[in-house]
Amino acid sequence: ASEMKKSVFITGTNRGIGLGLVKEFLKNDNLSIIIAGTRSIEASEELLQVSNDTRLQIVEIDVEKEETVKAAFMKFQTESLLGDSGLDLLINNAGVCYPIDVNAPIDREAARGNFDVNVIGTLAVIQIFKPLLLKAAHSKGWAQVINLSSIMASMTHTFGPFGDRHFTGYAMSKAAVNMMTRCLSMDWAKERIGVTAISPGWVQTTMGGEGATISVEESASGFAKFAMELGEEHNGMYFNYDSTPIDW
C-alpha cells in the first residue's frame, strides 16, 4: 500500500535553516504540501524565488505576535490548505539570538527577547495549531511537532563547541525549549502527537556566524530526511540533525 502523502508547516523560512528545509522538502515526492511561514512575505525574496512548485504555500506569521499566529491558523482554515487530513508535521524553526554579556548589568530586553520568540512564541504556535495536528493524528495515527533546539541547550555539553558566554541567553532559552518538548511529549502522547527536539548543528547561517562547520545544505538535508521518519519511538527525545541522540 502506498503511504499517504504528508503535509509540513515550517516557521522562520526567510533564510538560513528554515529556507534550507523548504528547499529539501520540495525534493520529496511524499509531501502533498509545504507551507513556509515567514514574518514578512515581501522581505522574503529568496523564499519567493525558490520554486514555482504548486505544493509550496507561503504564509505570513510572526511568532512574537499572537494575532499573526492566529491569522495564519485562520488562513489554513479559510483557504483549506490541508483539506480534511490535518497537519502531519510542524517544524518550529523561527528563532532569535540576542547576545547577552553576563558580566555586565542585565539587558532585560535582550534576555526577554530570546524567551519571547524561542520559547513562548514556539509554544503559542503549537497550541494554536494543535487542532490541525489532532486532525492528522486521528486520520493517520500520528502527527509530529519538531522544536528547533541547539547543542547549546544541553546541560551535558554546555555551550557545545562554542564556549562564547554571549550565547548564555540563547542557551537558556533553548534549554527551556527542551523542557517544553519533554512536557508536551508526555501530555500529548495519548493523543498521538509526538514532540521532539532537534539541533541543526553549528550551521553556516547569520546566527551561526564565523567558525560554523556545517553547511545549510548538509544540515537541512539530514534534518528533512530524519523529520519524515519520526514516530512514536522518537517522542520526547533530543537529537542531532543526523538522527544521533544528544544527552540532555
N, C-alpha and C positions, 0 to 999 in steps of 0.2 A: 504493500500500500504506500502510495506517495505521501510524504509528510505534508501537513498543512503549512502553507506559507506563513511567515511571521511578519509582525509589524514592529517597528522600533521608533522610539522618540528620544532624541539626544538634545540636551541643553548646552548652550555655550559653543555654538558651532561656527562662529565667525572667523576663527583662526585656530592655530595650534592643534591640540589633540582632538578637539571636537570636530574640526574641519577634516582632519585626517580620518576620523572614524566614518564620517559621511562618505568620503571617497571609497573607503574599504567596503562599507556595506553596499554601495552601489554595484560592486563587483559580484555580489552574492545573489544568485537567482532564487534563493529560498526566501527572499524578503518580498512581500507584496507592496509595502510602503515604508519609506524612510522619511521621518518627519524631523526637520532640523530646526531647533529653537535658537533664536538669536535676539539680542537686546534691540538691535536696530536693523531692519531688513535693508534699508538704504545704505547703511555703512558697511554691510557685509558683501563687499564687491567680489571677493574671491569665491565666496559661497554661491553667489548668483551665477558665477561663470563655470561652476563645477560640472554641470551636466544638464542636458535637456531631457534626461530620463524622466518620464511621466510619473515614476514612482516617488520622485523627490518632491516633498512639500515643505515650504519654509514658513515658519510661524514665529511671530514676534512674542518674546517672553523675557522679562527681566525678573529674575528670581527674588530680587531685593524688594520688588514692588508687587505686593499681593494681588492688586487689581489686575496686573498684566498676566499673572499666573491664572487667575480665574477667567480672564478674557480668552486666553489661549485654550483653556479647557472648553469654554463655550464654543470656540471656533471648531474644535474637534467634533463637538456635538452637532452644531448647526450645519456644518459642511459635510457631516457624516464621513469624516476622513477614514474611519476604521470600519465602516459598515456595522455589522452586528457582532463582529468577532472580538472586539475589545483590543486592548494594548498588550502585546506579548512581552515587550522589553522596554524598560525605561532606564536611560543612562543619564545620571545626574553628573554632568561634566562641568557645568558652569561653576567657576570658582575664581577667587581673587587671592592675591598675596600682598598684604600691606606690611612692609618691613617695620619691625619694632626694635628699638635699641633698649635692651633690658637693663642697661647700665645708666640710662638717662631717665628723667621723670616720665612717667607713663603717658603715652599718647592714647588717650581713651578712644578717640575717634578711629584711629587705625586698629586698635585692639578689637573694637566692636565691629568694624568693617569686615574683618576676617570671619567672625562668627555670623554676622547678618547674612552674608552670602553663602558661605560654605556649609554652615550648619542649619540655621533657621530657614534660609531660602530653600535648601535641599529638602528639608522636612515638609515645608509648605507644598512643594511640587508633588512630593509623594502622597501627601494627604489629599490634595485636591484632585489628583489623577487616579486615586485609588479605585473609584467606581469602574474605570476603564480597565484597570488591571484585574479587578474581580470578574469582570465580564469574560476576559480571556481565560482566567483561571477556571471559571465554570465551564466554558465551552471547550477548552483544550486540556484542562487538568493541571496547568501550571502557568504562572506568569512570573516575570523576573524583574527585580529592581537591582541596578548596579550603582553603587555610590563610588565616585572617584575618591580614592584615598591617596596615600603617599607613603613612601618608605619612611618619611619623617614622622608619620603618625605612630610608628612602632615604638613602644616603650623599650623593647629589647635592643633595637638598633637606633636609639635616639639620634636624630639628625642624619642617619644613614651616612652616605659619603660626603655630606655637605659640611658639617661642622661649623656652619655660619649661624651665629646666635641671632642674627637679624631675622631668621626664619622662625623664631620662637612663637610668635603669634599665629603664624600659618600652621606650624606643627601642632599647637594646642587645638586649633580648630579642626584639623584633620583627625586628631585623636578623638575628638568629640564625634566626628562623623563615624569613626569605627564603633564607638559605643552605641550610637544611634542605630547603626547597622545591626549590631547584636540584639538590641532591644526589640526592634521591629521584626527581626527574623524569628524571634521566639513568639511574639504576639500574633504574627500573621501566617505562620506555617500551617495552622489548621485551615486557613482559608486558601491554601495552595498558592501563596505569593512568596517567592523567595527573595531574600535581601542579602546581597553580597558586596563586600568592599574589594575594589581592585585598584592597585597602584599602577600607573602607566610607566613607571621607571623614571630615570632622570633624563628628560627629553629636551631636545634642542628646540625650545619654544621661547617666546618672550619671557615667560615666567622662569623657565629652566636656566636661561642665561648662559654665560660662557662656562665652558668646562663640562657641559652636559654631554653624555656619552652615547645617547641613543637617538636615532633619527625619528622624526614623527612617523614616517612610513613604517619603520620596524615596530615601533610601539603599537601603532594603530592596527597594523595587520595582525599581530599576535592577539591583541585585545579583542578585535572584532571576531576573530575565529573562536576564541575562548568564550566570548559573550553568547554566541549561538549554541554553545554546548552546555551551558549552565543548567543544572537541575537540582533536585532535592538534596543530593549529596554535597552540594556546594553552599547550601543555605547557611547564613550566619558566619561565613568564613572570610578570610582576608588573604588575597592572592596578589602575586605579581602578574603583569600583563601576559607573561608567557605561561601562565597557569601553575607556577610553583607557589606553594603556600608561604606566607610570611608570618613570622612569630609576632604575636600581639606585643 
